[in-house]
Amino acid sequence: MRLARGLRHLSLSDGGCVATIGNFDGVHQGHRVIIEHLAEVGQNLGIPSVVVLFEPQPREFFAPDESTGKTDPFA
């Protein structure tokens, strides 16, 4: 797995990918199912799987007083 903080860290030579984008505030069962399916599709196609998320989370950014935080924050 590779963590790329921002699009500038991705290269056009990466050759494409399968991706999902979402508000992943922690990896609960629903997120796990999405990510497992994504990985399976990527493996079948022979291309990387990419999870695109927001840091900070939209609620943290737009309504910090209402934010509950993340269950698994990035280091």
mmCIF file as gemmi writes it, N, C-alpha and C atoms, coordinates in Angstrom:
data_model
loop_
_atom_site.group_PDB
_atom_site.id
_atom_site.type_symbol
_atom_site.label_atom_id
_atom_site.label_alt_id
_atom_site.label_comp_id
_atom_site.label_asym_id
_atom_site.label_entity_id
_atom_site.label_seq_id
_atom_site.pdbx_PDB_ins_code
_atom_site.Cartn_x
_atom_site.Cartn_y
_atom_site.Cartn_z
_atom_site.occupancy
_atom_site.B_iso_or_equiv
_atom_site.pdbx_formal_charge
_atom_site.auth_seq_id
_atom_site.auth_asym_id
_atom_site.pdbx_PDB_model_num
ATOM 1 N N . MET Axp A 1 ? 0.847 -1.177 0 1 0 ? 1 A 1
ATOM 2 C CA . MET Axp A 1 ? 0 0 0 1 0 ? 1 A 1
ATOM 3 C C . MET Axp A 1 ? 0.888 1.234 0 1 0 ? 1 A 1
ATOM 4 N N . ARG Axp A 2 ? 0.429 2.218 -0.716 1 0 ? 2 A 1
ATOM 5 C CA . ARG Axp A 2 ? 1.162 3.48 -0.787 1 0 ? 2 A 1
ATOM 6 C C . ARG Axp A 2 ? 0.233 4.606 -0.36 1 0 ? 2 A 1
ATOM 7 N N . LEU Axp A 3 ? 0.708 5.474 0.499 1 0 ? 3 A 1
ATOM 8 C CA . LEU Axp A 3 ? -0.056 6.635 0.932 1 0 ? 3 A 1
ATOM 9 C C . LEU Axp A 3 ? 0.484 7.841 0.179 1 0 ? 3 A 1
ATOM 10 N N . ALA Axp A 4 ? -0.359 8.474 -0.616 1 0 ? 4 A 1
ATOM 11 C CA . ALA Axp A 4 ? 0.028 9.671 -1.362 1 0 ? 4 A 1
ATOM 12 C C . ALA Axp A 4 ? -0.788 10.829 -0.818 1 0 ? 4 A 1
ATOM 13 N N . ARG Axp A 5 ? -0.136 11.753 -0.189 1 0 ? 5 A 1
ATOM 14 C CA . ARG Axp A 5 ? -0.829 12.911 0.382 1 0 ? 5 A 1
ATOM 15 C C . ARG Axp A 5 ? -0.912 13.999 -0.674 1 0 ? 5 A 1
ATOM 16 N N . GLY Axp A 6 ? -1.98 13.977 -1.462 1 0 ? 6 A 1
ATOM 17 C CA . GLY Axp A 6 ? -2.203 14.977 -2.499 1 0 ? 6 A 1
ATOM 18 C C . GLY Axp A 6 ? -1.93 14.428 -3.89 1 0 ? 6 A 1
ATOM 19 N N . LEU Axp A 7 ? -2.629 14.979 -4.854 1 0 ? 7 A 1
ATOM 20 C CA . LEU Axp A 7 ? -2.503 14.52 -6.235 1 0 ? 7 A 1
ATOM 21 C C . LEU Axp A 7 ? -1.106 14.724 -6.792 1 0 ? 7 A 1
ATOM 22 N N . ARG Axp A 8 ? -0.384 15.69 -6.273 1 0 ? 8 A 1
ATOM 23 C CA . ARG Axp A 8 ? 0.961 15.957 -6.794 1 0 ? 8 A 1
ATOM 24 C C . ARG Axp A 8 ? 1.902 14.784 -6.561 1 0 ? 8 A 1
ATOM 25 N N . HIS Axp A 9 ? 1.536 13.866 -5.7 1 0 ? 9 A 1
ATOM 26 C CA . HIS Axp A 9 ? 2.372 12.706 -5.414 1 0 ? 9 A 1
ATOM 27 C C . HIS Axp A 9 ? 2.024 11.496 -6.27 1 0 ? 9 A 1
ATOM 28 N N . LEU Axp A 10 ? 1.096 11.668 -7.198 1 0 ? 10 A 1
ATOM 29 C CA . LEU Axp A 10 ? 0.749 10.598 -8.122 1 0 ? 10 A 1
ATOM 30 C C . LEU Axp A 10 ? 1.351 10.91 -9.483 1 0 ? 10 A 1
ATOM 31 N N . SER Axp A 11 ? 1.692 9.883 -10.205 1 0 ? 11 A 1
ATOM 32 C CA . SER Axp A 11 ? 2.351 10.05 -11.495 1 0 ? 11 A 1
ATOM 33 C C . SER Axp A 11 ? 1.463 9.531 -12.613 1 0 ? 11 A 1
ATOM 34 N N . LEU Axp A 12 ? 1.513 10.185 -13.774 1 0 ? 12 A 1
ATOM 35 C CA . LEU Axp A 12 ? 0.771 9.702 -14.933 1 0 ? 12 A 1
ATOM 36 C C . LEU Axp A 12 ? 1.291 8.34 -15.381 1 0 ? 12 A 1
ATOM 37 N N . SER Axp A 13 ? 2.521 8.021 -15.05 1 0 ? 13 A 1
ATOM 38 C CA . SER Axp A 13 ? 3.09 6.734 -15.43 1 0 ? 13 A 1
ATOM 39 C C . SER Axp A 13 ? 2.555 5.588 -14.567 1 0 ? 13 A 1
ATOM 40 N N . ASP Axp A 14 ? 1.697 5.911 -13.611 1 0 ? 14 A 1
ATOM 41 C CA . ASP Axp A 14 ? 1.121 4.857 -12.786 1 0 ? 14 A 1
ATOM 42 C C . ASP Axp A 14 ? 0.241 3.913 -13.6 1 0 ? 14 A 1
ATOM 43 N N . GLY Axp A 15 ? -0.216 4.332 -14.78 1 0 ? 15 A 1
ATOM 44 C CA . GLY Axp A 15 ? -0.924 3.433 -15.683 1 0 ? 15 A 1
ATOM 45 C C . GLY Axp A 15 ? -2.38 3.18 -15.366 1 0 ? 15 A 1
ATOM 46 N N . GLY Axp A 16 ? -3.021 4.064 -14.661 1 0 ? 16 A 1
ATOM 47 C CA . GLY Axp A 16 ? -4.439 3.899 -14.364 1 0 ? 16 A 1
ATOM 48 C C . GLY Axp A 16 ? -4.664 3.163 -13.064 1 0 ? 16 A 1
ATOM 49 N N . CYS Axp A 17 ? -5.91 3.166 -12.637 1 0 ? 17 A 1
ATOM 50 C CA . CYS Axp A 17 ? -6.263 2.521 -11.383 1 0 ? 17 A 1
ATOM 51 C C . CYS Axp A 17 ? -7.775 2.347 -11.324 1 0 ? 17 A 1
ATOM 52 N N . VAL Axp A 18 ? -8.225 1.592 -10.349 1 0 ? 18 A 1
ATOM 53 C CA . VAL Axp A 18 ? -9.636 1.586 -9.966 1 0 ? 18 A 1
ATOM 54 C C . VAL Axp A 18 ? -9.7 2.381 -8.669 1 0 ? 18 A 1
ATOM 55 N N . ALA Axp A 19 ? -10.725 3.197 -8.523 1 0 ? 19 A 1
ATOM 56 C CA . ALA Axp A 19 ? -10.764 4.089 -7.367 1 0 ? 19 A 1
ATOM 57 C C . ALA Axp A 19 ? -12.156 4.213 -6.787 1 0 ? 19 A 1
ATOM 58 N N . THR Axp A 20 ? -12.181 4.525 -5.514 1 0 ? 20 A 1
ATOM 59 C CA . THR Axp A 20 ? -13.405 4.922 -4.838 1 0 ? 20 A 1
ATOM 60 C C . THR Axp A 20 ? -13.092 6.211 -4.09 1 0 ? 20 A 1
ATOM 61 N N . ILE Axp A 21 ? -14.078 7.062 -4.017 1 0 ? 21 A 1
ATOM 62 C CA . ILE Axp A 21 ? -13.9 8.325 -3.307 1 0 ? 21 A 1
ATOM 63 C C . ILE Axp A 21 ? -14.999 8.426 -2.257 1 0 ? 21 A 1
ATOM 64 N N . GLY Axp A 22 ? -14.632 8.875 -1.077 1 0 ? 22 A 1
ATOM 65 C CA . GLY Axp A 22 ? -15.653 8.948 -0.05 1 0 ? 22 A 1
ATOM 66 C C . GLY Axp A 22 ? -15.184 9.615 1.218 1 0 ? 22 A 1
ATOM 67 N N . ASN Axp A 23 ? -16.095 9.692 2.139 1 0 ? 23 A 1
ATOM 68 C CA . ASN Axp A 23 ? -15.845 10.271 3.447 1 0 ? 23 A 1
ATOM 69 C C . ASN Axp A 23 ? -15.511 9.126 4.402 1 0 ? 23 A 1
ATOM 70 N N . PHE Axp A 24 ? -14.326 8.582 4.264 1 0 ? 24 A 1
ATOM 71 C CA . PHE Axp A 24 ? -13.905 7.445 5.074 1 0 ? 24 A 1
ATOM 72 C C . PHE Axp A 24 ? -13.408 7.947 6.423 1 0 ? 24 A 1
ATOM 73 N N . ASP Axp A 25 ? -14.296 7.945 7.398 1 0 ? 25 A 1
ATOM 74 C CA . ASP Axp A 25 ? -13.986 8.467 8.723 1 0 ? 25 A 1
ATOM 75 C C . ASP Axp A 25 ? -13.487 7.379 9.665 1 0 ? 25 A 1
ATOM 76 N N . GLY Axp A 26 ? -13.316 6.21 9.165 1 0 ? 26 A 1
ATOM 77 C CA . GLY Axp A 26 ? -12.842 5.054 9.926 1 0 ? 26 A 1
ATOM 78 C C . GLY Axp A 26 ? -13.192 3.825 9.119 1 0 ? 26 A 1
ATOM 79 N N . VAL Axp A 27 ? -12.486 2.749 9.317 1 0 ? 27 A 1
ATOM 80 C CA . VAL Axp A 27 ? -12.74 1.564 8.489 1 0 ? 27 A 1
ATOM 81 C C . VAL Axp A 27 ? -13.69 0.633 9.236 1 0 ? 27 A 1
ATOM 82 N N . HIS Axp A 28 ? -14.995 0.892 9.081 1 0 ? 28 A 1
ATOM 83 C CA . HIS Axp A 28 ? -15.997 0.011 9.672 1 0 ? 28 A 1
ATOM 84 C C . HIS Axp A 28 ? -16.404 -1.028 8.627 1 0 ? 28 A 1
ATOM 85 N N . GLN Axp A 29 ? -17.347 -1.892 8.956 1 0 ? 29 A 1
ATOM 86 C CA . GLN Axp A 29 ? -17.73 -3.008 8.079 1 0 ? 29 A 1
ATOM 87 C C . GLN Axp A 29 ? -18.154 -2.546 6.687 1 0 ? 29 A 1
ATOM 88 N N . GLY Axp A 30 ? -18.927 -1.471 6.593 1 0 ? 30 A 1
ATOM 89 C CA . GLY Axp A 30 ? -19.362 -0.977 5.281 1 0 ? 30 A 1
ATOM 90 C C . GLY Axp A 30 ? -18.187 -0.527 4.435 1 0 ? 30 A 1
ATOM 91 N N . HIS Axp A 31 ? -17.25 0.183 5.042 1 0 ? 31 A 1
ATOM 92 C CA . HIS Axp A 31 ? -16.058 0.613 4.305 1 0 ? 31 A 1
ATOM 93 C C . HIS Axp A 31 ? -15.221 -0.59 3.893 1 0 ? 31 A 1
ATOM 94 N N . ARG Axp A 32 ? -15.111 -1.555 4.773 1 0 ? 32 A 1
ATOM 95 C CA . ARG Axp A 32 ? -14.325 -2.753 4.474 1 0 ? 32 A 1
ATOM 96 C C . ARG Axp A 32 ? -14.846 -3.472 3.246 1 0 ? 32 A 1
ATOM 97 N N . VAL Axp A 33 ? -16.156 -3.593 3.113 1 0 ? 33 A 1
ATOM 98 C CA . VAL Axp A 33 ? -16.763 -4.261 1.951 1 0 ? 33 A 1
ATOM 99 C C . VAL Axp A 33 ? -16.414 -3.505 0.676 1 0 ? 33 A 1
ATOM 100 N N . ILE Axp A 34 ? -16.525 -2.187 0.703 1 0 ? 34 A 1
ATOM 101 C CA . ILE Axp A 34 ? -16.189 -1.371 -0.47 1 0 ? 34 A 1
ATOM 102 C C . ILE Axp A 34 ? -14.722 -1.55 -0.84 1 0 ? 34 A 1
ATOM 103 N N . ILE Axp A 35 ? -13.833 -1.479 0.138 1 0 ? 35 A 1
ATOM 104 C CA . ILE Axp A 35 ? -12.401 -1.572 -0.124 1 0 ? 35 A 1
ATOM 105 C C . ILE Axp A 35 ? -12.017 -2.974 -0.605 1 0 ? 35 A 1
ATOM 106 N N . GLU Axp A 36 ? -12.61 -4.003 -0.035 1 0 ? 36 A 1
ATOM 107 C CA . GLU Axp A 36 ? -12.324 -5.374 -0.481 1 0 ? 36 A 1
ATOM 108 C C . GLU Axp A 36 ? -12.759 -5.574 -1.926 1 0 ? 36 A 1
ATOM 109 N N . HIS Axp A 37 ? -13.937 -5.058 -2.288 1 0 ? 37 A 1
ATOM 110 C CA . HIS Axp A 37 ? -14.411 -5.168 -3.674 1 0 ? 37 A 1
ATOM 111 C C . HIS Axp A 37 ? -13.493 -4.399 -4.617 1 0 ? 37 A 1
ATOM 112 N N . LEU Axp A 38 ? -13.1 -3.211 -4.219 1 0 ? 38 A 1
ATOM 113 C CA . LEU Axp A 38 ? -12.181 -2.397 -5.005 1 0 ? 38 A 1
ATOM 114 C C . LEU Axp A 38 ? -10.872 -3.153 -5.25 1 0 ? 38 A 1
ATOM 115 N N . ALA Axp A 39 ? -10.311 -3.748 -4.204 1 0 ? 39 A 1
ATOM 116 C CA . ALA Axp A 39 ? -9.06 -4.496 -4.327 1 0 ? 39 A 1
ATOM 117 C C . ALA Axp A 39 ? -9.214 -5.684 -5.264 1 0 ? 39 A 1
ATOM 118 N N . GLU Axp A 40 ? -10.348 -6.366 -5.194 1 0 ? 40 A 1
ATOM 119 C CA . GLU Axp A 40 ? -10.608 -7.516 -6.071 1 0 ? 40 A 1
ATOM 120 C C . GLU Axp A 40 ? -10.666 -7.09 -7.531 1 0 ? 40 A 1
ATOM 121 N N . VAL Axp A 41 ? -11.367 -5.994 -7.801 1 0 ? 41 A 1
ATOM 122 C CA . VAL Axp A 41 ? -11.459 -5.491 -9.175 1 0 ? 41 A 1
ATOM 123 C C . VAL Axp A 41 ? -10.076 -5.076 -9.677 1 0 ? 41 A 1
ATOM 124 N N . GLY Axp A 42 ? -9.334 -4.363 -8.858 1 0 ? 42 A 1
ATOM 125 C CA . GLY Axp A 42 ? -7.991 -3.959 -9.242 1 0 ? 42 A 1
ATOM 126 C C . GLY Axp A 42 ? -7.091 -5.142 -9.539 1 0 ? 42 A 1
ATOM 127 N N . GLN Axp A 43 ? -7.172 -6.164 -8.697 1 0 ? 43 A 1
ATOM 128 C CA . GLN Axp A 43 ? -6.357 -7.356 -8.903 1 0 ? 43 A 1
ATOM 129 C C . GLN Axp A 43 ? -6.754 -8.066 -10.196 1 0 ? 43 A 1
ATOM 130 N N . ASN Axp A 44 ? -8.045 -8.169 -10.453 1 0 ? 44 A 1
ATOM 131 C CA . ASN Axp A 44 ? -8.515 -8.821 -11.683 1 0 ? 44 A 1
ATOM 132 C C . ASN Axp A 44 ? -8.066 -8.07 -12.933 1 0 ? 44 A 1
ATOM 133 N N . LEU Axp A 45 ? -7.984 -6.751 -12.845 1 0 ? 45 A 1
ATOM 134 C CA . LEU Axp A 45 ? -7.573 -5.938 -13.981 1 0 ? 45 A 1
ATOM 135 C C . LEU Axp A 45 ? -6.059 -5.717 -14.035 1 0 ? 45 A 1
ATOM 136 N N . GLY Axp A 46 ? -5.37 -6.078 -12.962 1 0 ? 46 A 1
ATOM 137 C CA . GLY Axp A 46 ? -3.928 -5.899 -12.912 1 0 ? 46 A 1
ATOM 138 C C . GLY Axp A 46 ? -3.495 -4.455 -12.747 1 0 ? 46 A 1
ATOM 139 N N . ILE Axp A 47 ? -4.336 -3.659 -12.084 1 0 ? 47 A 1
ATOM 140 C CA . ILE Axp A 47 ? -4 -2.245 -11.847 1 0 ? 47 A 1
ATOM 141 C C . ILE Axp A 47 ? -4.212 -1.924 -10.368 1 0 ? 47 A 1
ATOM 142 N N . PRO Axp A 48 ? -3.577 -0.854 -9.895 1 0 ? 48 A 1
ATOM 143 C CA . PRO Axp A 48 ? -3.696 -0.508 -8.47 1 0 ? 48 A 1
ATOM 144 C C . PRO Axp A 48 ? -5.109 -0.093 -8.065 1 0 ? 48 A 1
ATOM 145 N N . SER Axp A 49 ? -5.416 -0.318 -6.815 1 0 ? 49 A 1
ATOM 146 C CA . SER Axp A 49 ? -6.666 0.139 -6.204 1 0 ? 49 A 1
ATOM 147 C C . SER Axp A 49 ? -6.358 1.385 -5.389 1 0 ? 49 A 1
ATOM 148 N N . VAL Axp A 50 ? -7.215 2.387 -5.508 1 0 ? 50 A 1
ATOM 149 C CA . VAL Axp A 50 ? -6.974 3.662 -4.839 1 0 ? 50 A 1
ATOM 150 C C . VAL Axp A 50 ? -8.211 4.081 -4.056 1 0 ? 50 A 1
ATOM 151 N N . VAL Axp A 51 ? -8.008 4.448 -2.798 1 0 ? 51 A 1
ATOM 152 C CA . VAL Axp A 51 ? -9.072 5.014 -1.977 1 0 ? 51 A 1
ATOM 153 C C . VAL Axp A 51 ? -8.761 6.5 -1.841 1 0 ? 51 A 1
ATOM 154 N N . VAL Axp A 52 ? -9.678 7.338 -2.307 1 0 ? 52 A 1
ATOM 155 C CA . VAL Axp A 52 ? -9.515 8.787 -2.24 1 0 ? 52 A 1
ATOM 156 C C . VAL Axp A 52 ? -10.387 9.291 -1.098 1 0 ? 52 A 1
ATOM 157 N N . LEU Axp A 53 ? -9.758 9.995 -0.173 1 0 ? 53 A 1
ATOM 158 C CA . LEU Axp A 53 ? -10.519 10.535 0.957 1 0 ? 53 A 1
ATOM 159 C C . LEU Axp A 53 ? -10.103 11.963 1.214 1 0 ? 53 A 1
ATOM 160 N N . PHE Axp A 54 ? -10.772 12.584 2.13 1 0 ? 54 A 1
ATOM 161 C CA . PHE Axp A 54 ? -10.547 13.988 2.443 1 0 ? 54 A 1
ATOM 162 C C . PHE Axp A 54 ? -9.844 14.121 3.785 1 0 ? 54 A 1
ATOM 163 N N . GLU Axp A 55 ? -8.818 14.94 3.819 1 0 ? 55 A 1
ATOM 164 C CA . GLU Axp A 55 ? -8.092 15.201 5.057 1 0 ? 55 A 1
ATOM 165 C C . GLU Axp A 55 ? -7.821 16.697 5.116 1 0 ? 55 A 1
ATOM 166 N N . PRO Axp A 56 ? -8.468 17.432 5.972 1 0 ? 56 A 1
ATOM 167 C CA . PRO Axp A 56 ? -9.376 16.977 7.02 1 0 ? 56 A 1
ATOM 168 C C . PRO Axp A 56 ? -10.721 16.544 6.434 1 0 ? 56 A 1
ATOM 169 N N . GLN Axp A 57 ? -11.48 15.823 7.234 1 0 ? 57 A 1
ATOM 170 C CA . GLN Axp A 57 ? -12.823 15.409 6.839 1 0 ? 57 A 1
ATOM 171 C C . GLN Axp A 57 ? -13.676 16.653 6.581 1 0 ? 57 A 1
ATOM 172 N N . PRO Axp A 58 ? -14.637 16.573 5.641 1 0 ? 58 A 1
ATOM 173 C CA . PRO Axp A 58 ? -15.466 17.745 5.353 1 0 ? 58 A 1
ATOM 174 C C . PRO Axp A 58 ? -16.109 18.365 6.588 1 0 ? 58 A 1
ATOM 175 N N . ARG Axp A 59 ? -16.632 17.553 7.474 1 0 ? 59 A 1
ATOM 176 C CA . ARG Axp A 59 ? -17.277 18.109 8.676 1 0 ? 59 A 1
ATOM 177 C C . ARG Axp A 59 ? -16.254 18.813 9.565 1 0 ? 59 A 1
ATOM 178 N N . GLU Axp A 60 ? -15.046 18.262 9.661 1 0 ? 60 A 1
ATOM 179 C CA . GLU Axp A 60 ? -13.998 18.918 10.453 1 0 ? 60 A 1
ATOM 180 C C . GLU Axp A 60 ? -13.665 20.29 9.884 1 0 ? 60 A 1
ATOM 181 N N . PHE Axp A 61 ? -13.689 20.39 8.556 1 0 ? 61 A 1
ATOM 182 C CA . PHE Axp A 61 ? -13.33 21.633 7.887 1 0 ? 61 A 1
ATOM 183 C C . PHE Axp A 61 ? -14.447 22.67 7.948 1 0 ? 61 A 1
ATOM 184 N N . PHE Axp A 62 ? -15.676 22.246 7.578 1 0 ? 62 A 1
ATOM 185 C CA . PHE Axp A 62 ? -16.791 23.189 7.452 1 0 ? 62 A 1
ATOM 186 C C . PHE Axp A 62 ? -17.527 23.456 8.762 1 0 ? 62 A 1
ATOM 187 N N . ALA Axp A 63 ? -17.515 22.486 9.678 1 0 ? 63 A 1
ATOM 188 C CA . ALA Axp A 63 ? -18.224 22.661 10.954 1 0 ? 63 A 1
ATOM 189 C C . ALA Axp A 63 ? -17.408 22.031 12.075 1 0 ? 63 A 1
ATOM 190 N N . PRO Axp A 64 ? -16.263 22.614 12.388 1 0 ? 64 A 1
ATOM 191 C CA . PRO Axp A 64 ? -15.383 21.983 13.38 1 0 ? 64 A 1
ATOM 192 C C . PRO Axp A 64 ? -16.024 21.784 14.755 1 0 ? 64 A 1
ATOM 193 N N . ASP Axp A 65 ? -16.983 22.634 15.118 1 0 ? 65 A 1
ATOM 194 C CA . ASP Axp A 65 ? -17.645 22.488 16.417 1 0 ? 65 A 1
ATOM 195 C C . ASP Axp A 65 ? -18.565 21.275 16.468 1 0 ? 65 A 1
ATOM 196 N N . GLU Axp A 66 ? -19.003 20.794 15.302 1 0 ? 66 A 1
ATOM 197 C CA . GLU Axp A 66 ? -19.903 19.64 15.236 1 0 ? 66 A 1
ATOM 198 C C . GLU Axp A 66 ? -19.164 18.342 14.945 1 0 ? 66 A 1
ATOM 199 N N . SER Axp A 67 ? -17.894 18.409 14.668 1 0 ? 67 A 1
ATOM 200 C CA . SER Axp A 67 ? -17.12 17.239 14.278 1 0 ? 67 A 1
ATOM 201 C C . SER Axp A 67 ? -16.978 16.26 15.43 1 0 ? 67 A 1
ATOM 202 N N . THR Axp A 68 ? -17.151 14.988 15.124 1 0 ? 68 A 1
ATOM 203 C CA . THR Axp A 68 ? -16.946 13.93 16.125 1 0 ? 68 A 1
ATOM 204 C C . THR Axp A 68 ? -15.559 13.332 16.022 1 0 ? 68 A 1
ATOM 205 N N . GLY Axp A 69 ? -14.796 13.772 15.02 1 0 ? 69 A 1
ATOM 206 C CA . GLY Axp A 69 ? -13.444 13.24 14.838 1 0 ? 69 A 1
ATOM 207 C C . GLY Axp A 69 ? -13.454 11.946 14.073 1 0 ? 69 A 1
ATOM 208 N N . LYS Axp A 70 ? -12.271 11.413 13.861 1 0 ? 70 A 1
ATOM 209 C CA . LYS Axp A 70 ? -12.112 10.173 13.114 1 0 ? 70 A 1
ATOM 210 C C . LYS Axp A 70 ? -11.817 9.028 14.081 1 0 ? 70 A 1
ATOM 211 N N . THR Axp A 71 ? -12.186 7.827 13.679 1 0 ? 71 A 1
ATOM 212 C CA . THR Axp A 71 ? -11.85 6.684 14.511 1 0 ? 71 A 1
ATOM 213 C C . THR Axp A 71 ? -10.435 6.205 14.234 1 0 ? 71 A 1
ATOM 214 N N . ASP Axp A 72 ? -9.932 6.436 13.008 1 0 ? 72 A 1
ATOM 215 C CA . ASP Axp A 72 ? -8.576 6.012 12.632 1 0 ? 72 A 1
ATOM 216 C C . ASP Axp A 72 ? -7.854 7.15 11.931 1 0 ? 72 A 1
ATOM 217 N N . PRO Axp A 73 ? -7.398 8.174 12.645 1 0 ? 73 A 1
ATOM 218 C CA . PRO Axp A 73 ? -6.726 9.289 11.984 1 0 ? 73 A 1
ATOM 219 C C . PRO Axp A 73 ? -5.383 8.87 11.409 1 0 ? 73 A 1
ATOM 220 N N . PHE Axp A 74 ? -4.975 9.526 10.333 1 0 ? 74 A 1
ATOM 221 C CA . PHE Axp A 74 ? -3.653 9.283 9.756 1 0 ? 74 A 1
ATOM 222 C C . PHE Axp A 74 ? -2.594 9.879 10.641 1 0 ? 74 A 1
ATOM 223 N N . ALA Axp A 75 ? -1.453 9.238 10.672 1 0 ? 75 A 1
ATOM 224 C CA . ALA Axp A 75 ? -0.332 9.742 11.471 1 0 ? 75 A 1
ATOM 225 C C . ALA Axp A 75 ? 0.257 10.977 10.84 1 0 ? 75 A 1
